[in-house]
Amino acid sequence: MAGPTMEVVSPAQAEDDMRPSHMHNSRLSTVNFYTPNSDGLGATQVLGGSQAPRQSLMASVMRPSSMMRPSVVTDLSNNFSEAKIHDAHVQVFASDVLMEGQLTKKGESGLQAWKNTLMDWMTAIAVAAEAHIVKPTSDLSLVDQSRTTHIILVRHGHYASSQTPSVDMHGPLTDLGVQQARATGRFLHKYLSERMVLKRFPKFPVYHSGVRRAVETAERIGDAFPSGSLEFRENKLFREAWPGNPLPNGNRQQLAREKLDNMVSDCARLKMAYRTMFRHLIPQDLEVNERQLSEEDLKHYANTFGIRSTQTRAKDRFRVVVCHANIIRWFVCKALGVDPDGTWGRMRYNHCGITAMEVDSVGNVQLTYMNQTGHLETTQLSEV
């Protein structure tokens, strides 16, 4: 006999207000319903999206807040924490492993390590409960070892900020922020065009966190591209975070916003973001139409880039993500194999600064450059 069914929960109206205009009232064509069976947690796909989502008991139970973080729901210093993973609709391959680590209380910090791992698992379960399961591709050209995946992270532009995180969620770009974003768009258009990326991908995807300042930055970046050549995609896992201590505790005063539950929750979310985006091939890559370059284009590419770099190839894959400074710094630490806790705050980061990483076919991540601002005028540099 089948157990209770866990259904996708519709997003709150407040979340809708922060979505870009092209995403309002949008419906997903595929909804996954998870039903425990004899083999464990199974996934059944319901096509069409015509069935209205309903709140179920199991869905509410699977939310991290209802499992172990009741304080986050009422904590006004981080009242959007729950929305950062709820209704994220992450796409994962059926073969992906989302839960890692072991629950153990051994060692001096064993209890906190146990809590951290448990939160990682809870977050993985909550994300997987609403994830779209994609069958791994058998197209060898997509996993070709000669292809390198380039991930370009862009911090949002300067915005109207305050000391209240809930208000900052809605803060628009300032005039300076708009200028920064448009300058970034001109750079990215030139960068991608010269590498023939836009010729290969007539509809190039640009990911953003869904927070207003990131959405507006992505849209202003799009001003430099031909109309209709970009496809904006929201990824809630890339929302701003306070992922642990920015500096060693002995070197600073603790801020009011630094609540342990929130930091553990944000770290768990970023681990999931890193695991699902910083890889050679992601399910979203299968949705992007790719055109083959002509022999003339390949020859021109080889003459331009081939003689100077073995890491830049005509078939390389590119992803652009518009997100936030704290999480970019956390990702840099993760890529370098450095513990982000007590480290990520040692790096300064400018508005519309660009960080690039490369992922090879085995999954090794390398930092190419960080916080590049050469595309901005010196008078356009800002940080806070």
C-alpha positions, 0 to 999 in steps of 0.5 A: 500500500502506497504511503502518503504523497508529497506534493509541490507547494506553490510559492508565496505571493511575496516571492512572486513580487520578486520574480522578473516580469517574464516569470510572473504567473508562469507554470512548470510543464512537469511536476514531480510527485514523490511517493515512498514505495518498497524501493524507498523514495520514488519519483513519478512525473505528472505531465501538463501542469494543469493540476493545481498544486495543493498543500499536503501534510508531508510537504510541510513536514519536509520543509527544513523549518518544520523539521529543525529550524522554527526560529528561522521562520520568525527571525526578522533579521533573516525572514527570507531564509525559508524562501531561499530553498522552498519551491526552488525546482532544481533539476537533477540527474536521476544518478545524482547523489545529493546527500553526502557525509556521515552523522557522527558526534565524535571529536571536540566539535562533534555535536556541531558537526552532527548538526551541520551534516543533519542540516545538509541532509534536510536541505537535500531532502527538501530540494529533492522533494521538489526537484525535476528528475532528468535522465542522464544523457547518452549523447557522448558529445555533451560529455566529451573530455575535450570540452571545458565548462566555464562558469562566470559569476557576476555580482549584482550592481550597486543598489538601494540598501539598508540595514534591514535584510527583508527590505534589501530583498526589494532594493532596486539598482541605483543609477550607478548600479544600472551603469555598472550592469550595462558595462558588464553586459557590453563586456560579456557580449564581446567576450562571448561573441569573440568566442563564438558562444552566441553563434553556437547558442542562439538562445543563451541562458543567464541564471540569476538568484531571483532577488530584485537587484540580481534580476535587474542586473541580469536585465540590464546586462541583456541590454547589450545583447540582441533582443531575444538572444538571452533566456533568463532563468531563476535559481533560488539556491543562489540567493544571498547568504551569511555562510558561516563566520566571515572572519576568525571569531577572535578578530572581530565583533559578532554581528546581530544577523549572525545566528547559528541556525541561519548560518548553518542553513545558508551553508547547507543551501550553498553546498547544494548550489555548488553540487548542482551547478559547478559541474561539467554537465547539468540537466539544464544544458540538455535544454539549450539548442546548440548549433555546429560551427562551420569549418571556416569558423573553427579555423578562425577560432583556432587561429585566434585562441588555439595558439595561446591557450589549451583551456579555451576550445571551440566546443567549450560550454559557458554558464553565466550566473548573476548572484551575490558577493557572499556566496561568490566568495564562499564558492571561491573558498570551496573551489580552492579547497579552503574551509569557508568558515572564518575565511570568506570575509577576507576577500573584498568584492565589488559590484558587478565584479566578475569571477570565472571558474573552469570545470573539466570533464572529471569535475575538477574546479579551477579558479580562473580569476576573481572580482575582475572589474577592468570592464568598469570605469574607475569612477564606477567601482563600489562595494557596499 
